[in-house]
Structures are given as structure tokens and as C-alpha cells.
Amino acid sequence: MRGLLTLLAVLLLFASGCARPQENPYEPDTSPGTGAARVIVQDNHQERVVGATVLLQPAGVFGKTDDSGIFVASDLTPGNFTATINAQCYADARSRPFPVTAGEVAEAVVIIDRTC
């Protein structure tokens, strides 16, 4: 009986951990004193661009947009940033400067033109 109760307790602990909501990757956590940036890349027909390379300056942080055409960077030192975008079959583009503030998620939408 004691073994059954122990097994039940372990299963309940495991199940409660599995039931937690997953963190939203588009609302990143920020460390104290830092901010985050969400860059949305779309073409001139408002279609999201998947797999575009995004470079955030002056931080030098880079990565690719996900299946929703979004790139997220967290733990950025507050300041003004620009996003440079490069994608196959699209002209390179750069965002206007946008401010990243501590404790907040800045958003920039960058429109790129299709070339092929």
C-alpha cells in the first residue's frame, strides 16, 4: 500500500509539472535592467518571411525568423537598436532605429521587397 501511495504521489508531481503553461516565445522574460526586441519580417504583400537572417545592432545579436516570420532577442542592454534583414530572394533591408527599454519588449516591423 505504501508503495502504491508513493507511486501515486510521484505521478501527481510529474503530471502537475506537465500541466504548466508553456512560456510564450514572443513575450520573452527579461533580466532586471534589460529589455527585449521582437522583429517581425514581412514582404510588401504583408506575408511573413520565414528563415530571414536578422542582425540587431549595436548588440551584434543575430538569428533567423521562425515559422511566423518573427525573431526575438532578450536580455538586451537598453538603448536604440536597428535590425538588418537578409533573406534569399529578397532585397536587404534595415529597420528604423527603435528603442529597447528595461523590462519591456520593443517591436519592429521590417518590410522587405521580393527580388525573385
C-alpha positions, 0 to 999 in steps of 0.5 A, a space after each residue: 500500500 505504501 508503495 502504491 501511495 508513493 507511486 501515486 504521489 510521484 505521478 501527481 508531481 510529474 503530471 502537475 509539472 506537465 500541466 504548466 503553461 508553456 512560456 510564450 516565445 514572443 513575450 520573452 522574460 527579461 533580466 532586471 535592467 534589460 529589455 527585449 526586441 521582437 522583429 517581425 519580417 514581412 514582404 510588401 504583400 504583408 506575408 511573413 518571411 520565414 528563415 530571414 537572417 536578422 542582425 540587431 545592432 549595436 548588440 551584434 545579436 543575430 538569428 533567423 525568423 521562425 515559422 511566423 516570420 518573427 525573431 526575438 532577442 532578450 536580455 538586451 542592454 537598453 538603448 536604440 537598436 536597428 535590425 538588418 534583414 537578409 533573406 534569399 530572394 529578397 532585397 536587404 533591408 534595415 529597420 528604423 532605429 527603435 528603442 529597447 527599454 528595461 523590462 519591456 519588449 520593443 517591436 519592429 516591423 521590417 518590410 522587405 521587397 521580393 527580388 525573385 
